């Protein structure tokens, strides 16, 4: 299930174009634990190649679970929530077990299928088959310098502008309502250079 959290985290970074990344576990006693997560280059450049290294583990059998993603932008008025646009943004995914396949089949805003297929192929190298996602036995997961190509941002996601963002990812078991995982992240976003700004550099 850590793999599906990774899928959502990737989308959070895709739509934020170019970001400096930091994160913490916000539920230290949760059954799903991410021990380390490194993403590069830092800042992330979209479109471009994203390098991922991750280690984590689950201590219980994981069944049907929901996954929630909250993205808020820091402004002088405080944190302003970013809406869910075609399953990208501050969204709730009712079935974490089928999330990767949903990305591929529904191809949200024309970018989800490409990323989903890359995540599926990456997970296969670790022995995880996304077509048989649940229940998942207790397991460990290690990904070492995997590469994902991030596509160009579609016009529908132009709401994601330069600034400081607060991202929170929560996984909850459907049957028990137990918090399975909580990841809290902070990113600072810069707009990618265009035209003359690429020649003279970003301020």
ABEGO torsion letter per residue (X at the ends): XAAAAAAAAAAAAAAAGBBBBBBBBABAABABBBABBBBOBOBBBOBEBBBBBBBBBBABBBBBBBBBBBBBBBBAAEBBBBBBBGGBEBBBBABAAAAAAAAAAAGBGGAAAAAAAAAAAAAAAAGBBAABAOBBBBBBBBBBGBBBBBBBBBAAAAABBBEBBBBBBBBBBAAAGBBABBBBBBBBBBBBBBEAAAAAEBX
